[in-house]
Amino acid sequence: MDRPMDDLPLLELLCAADEVRVPGELESSRPHEKAPDAVVDTYVVDGGRLLLTFWHDRLHAVIYQTPAESAEDASRRNDRLFAHYGQGDGWTEILDNGFGKTYRRTDQRRFALWSYVMDVATFGTMEFHQVMW
């Protein structure tokens, strides 16, 4: 059975902004709260929302606000997302703060956050992470 989690768009970080294609409706576009020279576009997709952060005309972060219906669905979705954004590299858990987990890709070029409380997953570049925090 095909589930919305299986159809979530997988995007390429650092892709040029004009090359990003999201199969969803643009809901809003606004400046990033912590990086005024970045823009966050919010798209409505099957299963929830995607927030895409563009900085210097490149995609630097993707937030999947796509809560799963079950722990099994969340695990399968996360396995798929971590494999895609890992691009063959593994992930190391850096922190579990009781709300979510922070990860770094083994090459230290990407970060991931997973809020298990809200079931929201974020993938981004470390370059933008340094600006954002």
The first five atom37 places (N, CA, C, CB, O) and aatype in JSON, in Angstrom:
{
  "aatype": [12, 3, 1, 14, 12, 3, 3, 10, 14, 10, 10, 6, 10, 10, 4, 0, 0, 3, 6, 19, 1, 19, 14, 7, 6, 10, 6, 15, 15, 1, 14, 8, 6, 11, 0, 14, 3, 0, 19, 19, 3, 16, 18, 19, 19, 3, 7, 7, 1, 10, 10, 10, 16, 13, 17, 8, 3, 1, 10, 8, 0, 19, 9, 18, 5, 16, 14, 0, 6, 15, 0, 6, 3, 0, 15, 1, 1, 2, 3, 1, 10, 13, 0, 8, 18, 7, 5, 7, 3, 7, 17, 16, 6, 9, 10, 3, 2, 7, 13, 7, 11, 16, 18, 1, 1, 16, 3, 5, 1, 1, 13, 0, 10, 17, 15, 18, 19, 12, 3, 19, 0, 16, 13, 7, 16, 12, 6, 13, 8, 5, 19, 12, 17],
  "atom_mask": [
    [1, 1, 1, 1, 1],
    [1, 1, 1, 1, 1],
    [1, 1, 1, 1, 1],
    [1, 1, 1, 1, 1],
    [1, 1, 1, 1, 1],
    [1, 1, 1, 1, 1],
    [1, 1, 1, 1, 1],
    [1, 1, 1, 1, 1],
    [1, 1, 1, 1, 1],
    [1, 1, 1, 1, 1],
    [1, 1, 1, 1, 1],
    [1, 1, 1, 1, 1],
    [1, 1, 1, 1, 1],
    [1, 1, 1, 1, 1],
    [1, 1, 1, 1, 1],
    [1, 1, 1, 1, 1],
    [1, 1, 1, 1, 1],
    [1, 1, 1, 1, 1],
    [1, 1, 1, 1, 1],
    [1, 1, 1, 1, 1],
    [1, 1, 1, 1, 1],
    [1, 1, 1, 1, 1],
    [1, 1, 1, 1, 1],
    [1, 1, 1, 0, 1],
    [1, 1, 1, 1, 1],
    [1, 1, 1, 1, 1],
    [1, 1, 1, 1, 1],
    [1, 1, 1, 1, 1],
    [1, 1, 1, 1, 1],
    [1, 1, 1, 1, 1],
    [1, 1, 1, 1, 1],
    [1, 1, 1, 1, 1],
    [1, 1, 1, 1, 1],
    [1, 1, 1, 1, 1],
    [1, 1, 1, 1, 1],
    [1, 1, 1, 1, 1],
    [1, 1, 1, 1, 1],
    [1, 1, 1, 1, 1],
    [1, 1, 1, 1, 1],
    [1, 1, 1, 1, 1],
    [1, 1, 1, 1, 1],
    [1, 1, 1, 1, 1],
    [1, 1, 1, 1, 1],
    [1, 1, 1, 1, 1],
    [1, 1, 1, 1, 1],
    [1, 1, 1, 1, 1],
    [1, 1, 1, 0, 1],
    [1, 1, 1, 0, 1],
    [1, 1, 1, 1, 1],
    [1, 1, 1, 1, 1],
    [1, 1, 1, 1, 1],
    [1, 1, 1, 1, 1],
    [1, 1, 1, 1, 1],
    [1, 1, 1, 1, 1],
    [1, 1, 1, 1, 1],
    [1, 1, 1, 1, 1],
    [1, 1, 1, 1, 1],
    [1, 1, 1, 1, 1],
    [1, 1, 1, 1, 1],
    [1, 1, 1, 1, 1],
    [1, 1, 1, 1, 1],
    [1, 1, 1, 1, 1],
    [1, 1, 1, 1, 1],
    [1, 1, 1, 1, 1],
    [1, 1, 1, 1, 1],
    [1, 1, 1, 1, 1],
    [1, 1, 1, 1, 1],
    [1, 1, 1, 1, 1],
    [1, 1, 1, 1, 1],
    [1, 1, 1, 1, 1],
    [1, 1, 1, 1, 1],
    [1, 1, 1, 1, 1],
    [1, 1, 1, 1, 1],
    [1, 1, 1, 1, 1],
    [1, 1, 1, 1, 1],
    [1, 1, 1, 1, 1],
    [1, 1, 1, 1, 1],
    [1, 1, 1, 1, 1],
    [1, 1, 1, 1, 1],
    [1, 1, 1, 1, 1],
    [1, 1, 1, 1, 1],
    [1, 1, 1, 1, 1],
    [1, 1, 1, 1, 1],
    [1, 1, 1, 1, 1],
    [1, 1, 1, 1, 1],
    [1, 1, 1, 0, 1],
    [1, 1, 1, 1, 1],
    [1, 1, 1, 0, 1],
    [1, 1, 1, 1, 1],
    [1, 1, 1, 0, 1],
    [1, 1, 1, 1, 1],
    [1, 1, 1, 1, 1],
    [1, 1, 1, 1, 1],
    [1, 1, 1, 1, 1],
    [1, 1, 1, 1, 1],
    [1, 1, 1, 1, 1],
    [1, 1, 1, 1, 1],
    [1, 1, 1, 0, 1],
    [1, 1, 1, 1, 1],
    [1, 1, 1, 0, 1],
    [1, 1, 1, 1, 1],
    [1, 1, 1, 1, 1],
    [1, 1, 1, 1, 1],
    [1, 1, 1, 1, 1],
    [1, 1, 1, 1, 1],
    [1, 1, 1, 1, 1],
    [1, 1, 1, 1, 1],
    [1, 1, 1, 1, 1],
    [1, 1, 1, 1, 1],
    [1, 1, 1, 1, 1],
    [1, 1, 1, 1, 1],
    [1, 1, 1, 1, 1],
    [1, 1, 1, 1, 1],
    [1, 1, 1, 1, 1],
    [1, 1, 1, 1, 1],
    [1, 1, 1, 1, 1],
    [1, 1, 1, 1, 1],
    [1, 1, 1, 1, 1],
    [1, 1, 1, 1, 1],
    [1, 1, 1, 1, 1],
    [1, 1, 1, 1, 1],
    [1, 1, 1, 1, 1],
    [1, 1, 1, 1, 1],
    [1, 1, 1, 0, 1],
    [1, 1, 1, 1, 1],
    [1, 1, 1, 1, 1],
    [1, 1, 1, 1, 1],
    [1, 1, 1, 1, 1],
    [1, 1, 1, 1, 1],
    [1, 1, 1, 1, 1],
    [1, 1, 1, 1, 1],
    [1, 1, 1, 1, 1],
    [1, 1, 1, 1, 1]
  ],
  "atom_positions": [
    [[0.84, -1.18, 0.0], [0.0, 0.0, 0.0], [0.88, 1.24, 0.0], [-0.95, 0.0, 1.21], [1.79, 1.36, 0.82]],
    [[0.62, 2.16, -0.9], [1.4, 3.39, -1.01], [0.9, 4.39, 0.03], [1.29, 3.99, -2.45], [-0.3, 4.62, 0.13]],
    [[1.81, 4.97, 0.79], [1.46, 5.93, 1.83], [2.08, 7.28, 1.48], [1.94, 5.45, 3.22], [3.08, 7.32, 0.77]],
    [[1.48, 8.39, 1.97], [2.04, 9.72, 1.67], [3.53, 9.82, 2.03], [1.26, 10.79, 2.41], [4.27, 10.55, 1.36]],
    [[3.97, 9.12, 3.06], [5.38, 9.18, 3.48], [6.31, 8.68, 2.38], [5.59, 8.36, 4.76], [7.45, 9.13, 2.25]],
    [[5.79, 7.72, 1.57], [6.61, 7.14, 0.51], [6.76, 8.08, -0.68], [6.01, 5.83, 0.04], [7.63, 7.89, -1.53]],
    [[5.91, 9.1, -0.75], [5.92, 10.03, -1.88], [6.5, 11.4, -1.54], [4.53, 10.19, -2.39], [6.45, 12.31, -2.37]],
    [[7.04, 11.56, -0.34], [7.6, 12.87, 0.02], [8.72, 13.24, -0.94], [8.11, 12.86, 1.47], [9.55, 12.4, -1.27]],
    [[8.75, 14.48, -1.37], [9.82, 14.92, -2.28], [11.19, 14.82, -1.63], [9.57, 16.34, -2.75], [11.36, 15.2, -0.47]],
    [[12.14, 14.33, -2.37], [13.54, 14.29, -1.94], [14.27, 15.33, -2.76], [14.19, 12.84, -2.11], [14.33, 15.23, -3.99]],
    [[14.83, 16.32, -2.1], [15.46, 17.44, -2.79], [16.97, 17.37, -2.64], [14.94, 18.77, -2.25], [17.49, 16.66, -1.78]],
    [[17.66, 18.11, -3.47], [19.12, 18.13, -3.44], [19.59, 19.42, -2.77], [19.71, 18.01, -4.87], [19.38, 20.52, -3.29]],
    [[20.23, 19.28, -1.62], [20.79, 20.46, -0.96], [21.86, 21.08, -1.84], [21.37, 20.09, 0.43], [22.58, 20.37, -2.55]],
    [[21.96, 22.37, -1.79], [22.88, 23.2, -2.57], [22.47, 23.32, -4.04], [24.28, 22.64, -2.49], [23.19, 23.9, -4.85]],
    [[21.31, 22.78, -4.38], [20.77, 22.94, -5.73], [20.44, 24.42, -5.93], [19.5, 22.04, -5.94], [20.03, 25.1, -4.99]],
    [[20.61, 24.91, -7.13], [20.24, 26.29, -7.44], [18.74, 26.48, -7.2], [20.61, 26.65, -8.91], [17.94, 25.61, -7.53]],
    [[18.38, 27.61, -6.63], [16.99, 27.88, -6.26], [16.04, 27.72, -7.44], [16.87, 29.29, -5.69], [14.94, 27.19, -7.28]],
    [[16.45, 28.17, -8.61], [15.55, 28.09, -9.77], [15.43, 26.68, -10.35], [16.03, 29.03, -10.85], [14.64, 26.46, -11.27]],
    [[16.18, 25.72, -9.82], [16.09, 24.33, -10.28], [15.25, 23.46, -9.35], [17.49, 23.74, -10.4], [14.96, 22.31, -9.68]],
    [[14.86, 23.99, -8.2], [14.09, 23.21, -7.23], [12.64, 23.11, -7.68], [14.17, 23.84, -5.82], [11.99, 24.11, -7.97]],
    [[12.15, 21.88, -7.74], [10.76, 21.62, -8.12], [10.09, 20.85, -6.98], [10.67, 20.82, -9.48], [10.51, 19.75, -6.64]],
    [[9.05, 21.45, -6.41], [8.32, 20.82, -5.32], [6.91, 20.5, -5.81], [8.28, 21.75, -4.05], [6.21, 21.39, -6.28]],
    [[6.5, 19.24, -5.7], [5.14, 18.88, -6.14], [4.12, 19.27, -5.07], [5.05, 17.36, -6.44], [3.55, 18.42, -4.39]],
    [[3.92, 20.53, -4.95], [2.98, 21.04, -3.96], [2.68, 22.5, -4.24], [0.0, 0.0, 0.0], [3.22, 23.08, -5.19]],
    [[1.84, 23.06, -3.42], [1.42, 24.46, -3.6], [2.21, 25.37, -2.67], [-0.09, 24.61, -3.34], [2.31, 25.12, -1.48]],
    [[2.76, 26.45, -3.24], [3.48, 27.43, -2.43], [2.47, 28.14, -1.53], [4.24, 28.45, -3.33], [1.52, 28.76, -2.02]],
    [[2.67, 28.03, -0.23], [1.77, 28.64, 0.74], [2.26, 30.01, 1.18], [1.61, 27.73, 1.95], [1.47, 30.93, 1.36]],
    [[3.59, 30.14, 1.36], [4.14, 31.42, 1.79], [5.63, 31.48, 1.48], [3.9, 31.65, 3.3], [6.29, 30.46, 1.25]],
    [[6.14, 32.71, 1.47], [7.55, 32.97, 1.28], [7.9, 34.14, 2.2], [7.91, 33.28, -0.23], [7.26, 35.19, 2.14]],
    [[8.91, 33.94, 3.06], [9.24, 34.98, 4.04], [10.73, 34.93, 4.38], [8.4, 34.8, 5.33], [11.38, 33.91, 4.14]],
    [[11.26, 36.02, 4.93], [12.66, 36.01, 5.36], [12.83, 35.03, 6.53], [13.11, 37.44, 5.78], [11.92, 34.83, 7.33]],
    [[14.0, 34.43, 6.6], [14.34, 33.52, 7.7], [14.47, 34.33, 8.99], [15.65, 32.74, 7.4], [15.02, 35.43, 8.97]],
    [[13.98, 33.8, 10.1], [14.01, 34.51, 11.39], [15.41, 34.86, 11.87], [13.32, 33.69, 12.44], [15.63, 35.93, 12.43]],
    [[16.37, 33.94, 11.64], [17.72, 34.12, 12.18], [18.75, 34.49, 11.13], [18.15, 32.86, 12.88], [19.9, 34.79, 11.45]],
    [[18.35, 34.46, 9.9], [19.26, 34.79, 8.8], [18.49, 35.63, 7.79], [19.86, 33.49, 8.14], [17.94, 35.09, 6.83]],
    [[18.46, 36.94, 7.99], [17.62, 37.8, 7.15], [17.95, 37.76, 5.65], [17.74, 39.21, 7.61], [17.11, 38.13, 4.83]],
    [[19.13, 37.3, 5.29], [19.46, 37.21, 3.87], [19.04, 35.86, 3.27], [20.96, 37.42, 3.66], [19.34, 35.56, 2.12]],
    [[18.33, 35.05, 4.07], [17.78, 33.77, 3.6], [16.26, 33.88, 3.52], [18.21, 32.6, 4.54], [15.64, 34.68, 4.21]],
    [[15.68, 33.05, 2.66], [14.23, 33.04, 2.45], [13.72, 31.63, 2.73], [13.86, 33.49, 1.01], [14.34, 30.64, 2.35]],
    [[12.56, 31.56, 3.41], [11.91, 30.28, 3.68], [10.61, 30.22, 2.89], [11.64, 30.1, 5.22], [9.71, 31.04, 3.08]],
    [[10.54, 29.25, 1.99], [9.32, 29.01, 1.22], [8.61, 27.8, 1.82], [9.63, 28.78, -0.3], [9.22, 26.76, 2.04]],
    [[7.32, 27.95, 2.1], [6.53, 26.86, 2.67], [5.59, 26.32, 1.6], [5.72, 27.35, 3.91], [4.85, 27.06, 0.97]],
    [[5.64, 25.0, 1.41], [4.81, 24.31, 0.43], [3.88, 23.34, 1.14], [5.68, 23.57, -0.6], [4.27, 22.67, 2.09]],
    [[2.65, 23.26, 0.66], [1.71, 22.25, 1.12], [1.88, 21.04, 0.2], [0.22, 22.78, 1.11], [1.74, 21.15, -1.02]],
    [[2.2, 19.88, 0.81], [2.38, 18.64, 0.07], [1.51, 17.56, 0.71], [3.89, 18.2, 0.05], [0.99, 17.76, 1.81]],
    [[1.34, 16.44, 0.02], [0.62, 15.33, 0.62], [1.32, 14.96, 1.93], [0.55, 14.1, -0.35], [2.53, 14.72, 1.94]],
    [[0.58, 14.92, 3.0], [1.15, 14.53, 4.29], [1.56, 15.7, 5.17], [0.0, 0.0, 0.0], [1.92, 15.49, 6.33]],
    [[1.5, 16.93, 4.66], [1.86, 18.07, 5.52], [2.46, 19.24, 4.76], [0.0, 0.0, 0.0], [1.91, 19.71, 3.76]],
    [[3.6, 19.7, 5.27], [4.27, 20.87, 4.68], [5.78, 20.61, 4.55], [4.01, 22.14, 5.53], [6.37, 19.84, 5.3]],
    [[6.35, 21.3, 3.59], [7.81, 21.36, 3.44], [8.22, 22.81, 3.55], [8.28, 20.74, 2.07], [7.61, 23.67, 2.92]],
    [[9.24, 23.08, 4.35], [9.81, 24.42, 4.45], [11.2, 24.36, 3.83], [9.86, 24.93, 5.94], [12.06, 23.61, 4.3]],
    [[11.4, 25.14, 2.8], [12.68, 25.16, 2.08], [13.38, 26.48, 2.37], [12.47, 24.96, 0.55], [12.8, 27.55, 2.2]],
    [[14.63, 26.39, 2.8], [15.41, 27.59, 3.08], [16.43, 27.8, 1.97], [16.11, 27.5, 4.45], [17.29, 26.96, 1.72]],
    [[16.3, 28.95, 1.32], [17.23, 29.34, 0.26], [18.13, 30.44, 0.79], [16.47, 29.81, -1.02], [17.67, 31.42, 1.38]],
    [[19.43, 30.27, 0.56], [20.42, 31.24, 1.02], [21.46, 31.35, -0.08], [21.08, 30.82, 2.4], [21.97, 30.34, -0.57]],
    [[21.77, 32.55, -0.48], [22.69, 32.79, -1.6], [22.25, 32.01, -2.84], [24.14, 32.4, -1.22], [23.07, 31.43, -3.54]],
    [[20.92, 32.01, -3.09], [20.32, 31.39, -4.27], [20.53, 29.88, -4.37], [20.87, 32.03, -5.5], [20.52, 29.31, -5.46]],
    [[20.73, 29.24, -3.21], [20.88, 27.78, -3.16], [20.01, 27.23, -2.04], [22.37, 27.38, -2.93], [19.73, 27.91, -1.05]],
    [[19.57, 25.98, -2.21], [18.78, 25.31, -1.18], [19.73, 24.83, -0.08], [17.97, 24.12, -1.78], [20.62, 24.02, -0.33]],
    [[19.52, 25.34, 1.13], [20.39, 24.99, 2.25], [19.71, 24.19, 3.34], [20.96, 26.23, 2.84], [20.4, 23.6, 4.17]],
    [[18.39, 24.15, 3.38], [17.71, 23.36, 4.41], [16.32, 22.98, 3.94], [17.63, 24.15, 5.73], [15.65, 23.73, 3.23]],
    [[15.9, 21.78, 4.36], [14.56, 21.28, 4.08], [13.98, 20.79, 5.4], [14.58, 20.14, 3.0], [14.58, 19.96, 6.09]],
    [[12.8, 21.29, 5.76], [12.11, 20.85, 6.96], [10.86, 20.1, 6.51], [11.76, 22.06, 7.91], [10.01, 20.64, 5.79]],
    [[10.76, 18.86, 6.95], [9.6, 18.02, 6.66], [8.65, 18.08, 7.85], [10.03, 16.56, 6.35], [8.87, 17.4, 8.85]],
    [[7.61, 18.88, 7.74], [6.55, 18.91, 8.74], [5.47, 17.94, 8.25], [5.96, 20.38, 8.96], [4.39, 18.34, 7.81]],
    [[5.81, 16.66, 8.34], [4.97, 15.6, 7.78], [4.82, 14.49, 8.81], [5.57, 15.05, 6.45], [5.36, 13.4, 8.64]],
    [[4.08, 14.76, 9.89], [3.96, 13.76, 10.94], [3.35, 12.45, 10.42], [3.11, 14.29, 12.08], [2.4, 12.46, 9.64]],
    [[3.93, 11.35, 10.87], [3.48, 10.02, 10.45], [2.31, 9.57, 11.32], [4.64, 9.0, 10.52], [2.1, 10.07, 12.42]],
    [[1.56, 8.62, 10.8], [0.42, 8.1, 11.53], [0.82, 7.06, 12.56], [-0.58, 7.5, 10.56], [0.05, 6.79, 13.49]],
    [[2.0, 6.48, 12.42], [2.45, 5.45, 13.36], [3.97, 5.54, 13.52], [2.02, 4.03, 12.88], [4.65, 6.16, 12.71]],
    [[4.47, 4.91, 14.57], [5.92, 4.86, 14.78], [6.6, 4.11, 13.63], [6.25, 4.17, 16.13], [7.71, 4.47, 13.23]],
    [[5.94, 3.1, 13.11], [6.49, 2.34, 11.98], [6.62, 3.23, 10.75], [5.61, 1.11, 11.67], [7.64, 3.2, 10.05]],
    [[5.57, 4.02, 10.47], [5.61, 4.94, 9.33], [6.7, 6.0, 9.52], [4.24, 5.61, 9.12], [7.41, 6.34, 8.57]],
    [[6.83, 6.53, 10.73], [7.87, 7.53, 11.02], [9.25, 6.94, 10.81], [7.73, 8.07, 12.46], [10.12, 7.59, 10.23]],
    [[9.44, 5.73, 11.27], [10.75, 5.07, 11.12], [11.07, 4.84, 9.65], [10.77, 3.73, 11.88], [12.2, 5.09, 9.21]],
    [[10.09, 4.38, 8.88], [10.32, 4.14, 7.45], [10.61, 5.46, 6.72], [9.1, 3.43, 6.82], [11.51, 5.52, 5.88]],
    [[9.84, 6.51, 7.04], [10.06, 7.82, 6.42], [11.46, 8.32, 6.77], [8.99, 8.85, 6.89], [12.2, 8.76, 5.89]],
    [[11.83, 8.26, 8.06], [13.15, 8.74, 8.47], [14.27, 7.94, 7.82], [13.28, 8.68, 9.98], [15.27, 8.52, 7.41]],
    [[14.12, 6.63, 7.73], [15.14, 5.82, 7.06], [15.34, 6.31, 5.63], [14.75, 4.32, 7.06], [16.47, 6.44, 5.16]],
    [[14.25, 6.59, 4.95], [14.31, 7.06, 3.56], [14.98, 8.43, 3.48], [12.89, 7.12, 2.94], [15.85, 8.65, 2.63]],
    [[14.58, 9.36, 4.36], [15.15, 10.71, 4.35], [16.63, 10.71, 4.72], [14.38, 11.62, 5.31], [17.44, 11.35, 4.05]],
    [[17.0, 9.98, 5.78], [18.4, 9.94, 6.19], [19.27, 9.29, 5.12], [18.55, 9.18, 7.53], [20.4, 9.73, 4.9]],
    [[18.76, 8.27, 4.45], [19.52, 7.64, 3.36], [19.73, 8.63, 2.23], [18.81, 6.36, 2.85], [20.83, 8.76, 1.7]],
    [[18.67, 9.34, 1.84], [18.78, 10.29, 0.73], [19.75, 11.43, 1.07], [17.41, 10.87, 0.39], [20.68, 11.7, 0.3]],
    [[19.55, 12.08, 2.21], [20.38, 13.23, 2.55], [21.77, 12.81, 3.04], [19.7, 14.07, 3.62], [22.68, 13.64, 3.12]],
    [[21.94, 11.54, 3.36], [23.26, 11.03, 3.73], [24.15, 10.84, 2.51], [0.0, 0.0, 0.0], [25.37, 10.9, 2.62]],
    [[23.55, 10.62, 1.36], [24.28, 10.43, 0.11], [25.42, 9.44, 0.25], [24.81, 11.76, -0.38], [26.52, 9.68, -0.25]],
    [[25.16, 8.32, 0.92], [26.16, 7.28, 1.08], [26.99, 7.39, 2.34], [0.0, 0.0, 0.0], [27.69, 6.45, 2.71]],
    [[26.93, 8.53, 3.02], [27.61, 8.7, 4.3], [26.65, 8.36, 5.43], [28.17, 10.14, 4.46], [25.43, 8.48, 5.27]],
    [[27.19, 7.95, 6.56], [26.36, 7.67, 7.72], [26.1, 8.93, 8.52], [0.0, 0.0, 0.0], [26.58, 10.01, 8.19]],
    [[25.33, 8.78, 9.58], [24.98, 9.86, 10.48], [25.39, 9.49, 11.89], [23.48, 10.17, 10.4], [25.29, 8.33, 12.3]],
    [[25.85, 10.49, 12.65], [26.21, 10.31, 14.05], [25.27, 11.14, 14.89], [27.69, 10.7, 14.31], [25.09, 12.34, 14.65]],
    [[24.67, 10.5, 15.9], [23.82, 11.25, 16.82], [24.7, 12.1, 17.72], [22.9, 10.3, 17.65], [25.63, 11.58, 18.35]],
    [[24.42, 13.4, 17.78], [25.21, 14.34, 18.57], [24.55, 14.63, 19.91], [25.42, 15.64, 17.79], [25.23, 14.74, 20.93]],
    [[23.23, 14.75, 19.9], [22.52, 15.19, 21.1], [21.1, 14.67, 21.09], [22.54, 16.71, 21.21], [20.44, 14.65, 20.05]],
    [[20.62, 14.26, 22.27], [19.2, 13.97, 22.48], [18.78, 14.84, 23.66], [18.92, 12.42, 22.75], [19.2, 14.59, 24.79]],
    [[17.96, 15.84, 23.4], [17.61, 16.8, 24.45], [16.25, 16.54, 25.09], [17.63, 18.19, 23.88], [15.73, 17.4, 25.81]],
    [[15.68, 15.37, 24.84], [14.38, 15.05, 25.41], [13.22, 15.53, 24.54], [0.0, 0.0, 0.0], [12.07, 15.19, 24.82]],
    [[13.49, 16.28, 23.52], [12.51, 16.79, 22.58], [12.78, 16.24, 21.19], [12.52, 18.34, 22.57], [11.87, 15.99, 20.39]],
    [[14.07, 16.06, 20.92], [14.49, 15.57, 19.62], [15.96, 15.23, 19.61], [0.0, 0.0, 0.0], [16.65, 15.34, 20.63]],
    [[16.43, 14.82, 18.46], [17.82, 14.41, 18.29], [18.49, 15.24, 17.21], [17.92, 12.91, 17.95], [17.87, 15.61, 16.21]],
    [[19.76, 15.53, 17.43], [20.59, 16.25, 16.46], [21.62, 15.27, 15.91], [21.28, 17.5, 17.12], [22.2, 14.48, 16.66]],
    [[21.84, 15.34, 14.61], [22.79, 14.44, 13.94], [23.74, 15.25, 13.08], [22.04, 13.4, 13.08], [23.43, 16.37, 12.66]],
    [[24.91, 14.67, 12.82], [25.86, 15.19, 11.84], [26.19, 14.05, 10.89], [27.16, 15.77, 12.52], [26.37, 12.9, 11.29]],
    [[26.26, 14.4, 9.62], [26.72, 13.4, 8.65], [28.19, 13.15, 8.93], [26.49, 13.88, 7.17], [28.9, 14.04, 9.4]],
    [[28.65, 11.95, 8.65], [30.02, 11.59, 9.02], [31.07, 12.49, 8.38], [30.3, 10.16, 8.65], [32.17, 12.63, 8.92]],
    [[30.77, 13.1, 7.23], [31.73, 14.01, 6.61], [31.62, 15.44, 7.18], [31.52, 14.04, 5.1], [32.35, 16.33, 6.75]],
    [[30.71, 15.65, 8.14], [30.51, 16.94, 8.81], [30.02, 18.05, 7.89], [31.8, 17.37, 9.45], [30.14, 19.23, 8.22]],
    [[29.46, 17.69, 6.73], [28.98, 18.71, 5.79], [27.48, 18.93, 5.86], [29.37, 18.33, 4.39], [26.97, 19.9, 5.3]],
    [[26.76, 18.03, 6.56], [25.31, 18.13, 6.68], [24.9, 17.91, 8.13], [24.61, 17.12, 5.76], [25.59, 17.23, 8.9]],
    [[23.75, 18.49, 8.49], [23.17, 18.24, 9.8], [21.74, 17.76, 9.62], [23.22, 19.52, 10.69], [21.12, 17.98, 8.58]],
    [[21.24, 17.12, 10.64], [19.83, 16.71, 10.65], [19.31, 16.88, 12.07], [19.66, 15.22, 10.17], [20.03, 16.7, 13.05]],
    [[18.06, 17.23, 12.15], [17.35, 17.34, 13.42], [16.07, 16.54, 13.27], [17.06, 18.84, 13.81], [15.39, 16.63, 12.25]],
    [[15.73, 15.76, 14.28], [14.45, 15.07, 14.27], [13.78, 15.3, 15.6], [14.62, 13.56, 13.99], [14.27, 14.84, 16.63]],
    [[12.68, 16.01, 15.6], [11.88, 16.21, 16.79], [10.94, 15.02, 16.9], [11.09, 17.56, 16.75], [9.95, 14.95, 16.18]],
    [[11.25, 14.09, 17.8], [10.36, 12.95, 17.96], [9.09, 13.35, 18.7], [11.06, 11.83, 18.7], [8.1, 12.62, 18.65]],
    [[9.08, 14.48, 19.38], [7.88, 14.97, 20.04], [6.88, 15.48, 18.99], [8.22, 16.09, 21.06], [5.69, 15.17, 19.07]],
    [[7.36, 16.25, 18.02], [6.48, 16.82, 16.98], [6.52, 16.02, 15.67], [6.87, 18.27, 16.71], [5.71, 16.24, 14.78]],
    [[7.48, 15.08, 15.56], [7.71, 14.3, 14.35], [7.96, 15.21, 13.15], [6.52, 13.38, 14.08], [7.28, 15.12, 12.13]],
    [[8.95, 16.08, 13.31], [9.41, 16.99, 12.25], [10.88, 16.7, 12.0], [9.18, 18.5, 12.65], [11.67, 16.59, 12.94]],
    [[11.27, 16.57, 10.74], [12.66, 16.29, 10.38], [13.23, 17.43, 9.55], [12.77, 14.96, 9.6], [12.58, 17.95, 8.64]],
    [[14.46, 17.82, 9.88], [15.17, 18.89, 9.18], [16.49, 18.37, 8.67], [15.38, 20.12, 10.11], [17.2, 17.65, 9.38]],
    [[16.84, 18.73, 7.45], [18.13, 18.38, 6.86], [18.72, 19.65, 6.27], [18.0, 17.25, 5.77], [18.01, 20.41, 5.6]],
    [[20.0, 19.9, 6.52], [20.59, 21.12, 6.0], [22.09, 21.06, 5.91], [0.0, 0.0, 0.0], [22.73, 20.08, 6.31]],
    [[22.65, 22.14, 5.38], [24.1, 22.25, 5.24], [24.69, 22.82, 6.53], [24.48, 23.14, 4.03], [24.06, 23.64, 7.2]],
    [[25.88, 22.37, 6.87], [26.55, 22.92, 8.06], [26.91, 24.38, 7.84], [27.82, 22.1, 8.39], [26.95, 25.16, 8.8]],
    [[27.17, 24.77, 6.61], [27.47, 26.16, 6.31], [26.31, 27.06, 6.76], [27.73, 26.35, 4.8], [26.53, 28.08, 7.41]],
    [[25.08, 26.67, 6.43], [23.92, 27.46, 6.84], [23.65, 27.29, 8.34], [22.68, 27.07, 6.02], [23.22, 28.23, 9.0]],
    [[23.89, 26.13, 8.86], [23.68, 25.87, 10.3], [24.5, 26.85, 11.13], [24.06, 24.41, 10.66], [24.02, 27.35, 12.15]],
    [[25.72, 27.13, 10.71], [26.57, 28.08, 11.44], [26.0, 29.5, 11.41], [27.99, 28.08, 10.85], [26.15, 30.25, 12.38]],
    [[25.37, 29.87, 10.33], [24.76, 31.2, 10.21], [23.48, 31.25, 11.04], [24.46, 31.55, 8.72], [23.19, 32.24, 11.71]],
    [[22.72, 30.16, 10.99], [21.43, 30.1, 11.65], [21.57, 30.09, 13.17], [20.68, 28.87, 11.19], [20.72, 30.66, 13.86]],
    [[22.58, 29.47, 13.69], [22.75, 29.37, 15.15], [23.92, 30.19, 15.6], [22.94, 27.9, 15.6], [24.23, 30.24, 16.79]]
  ]
}
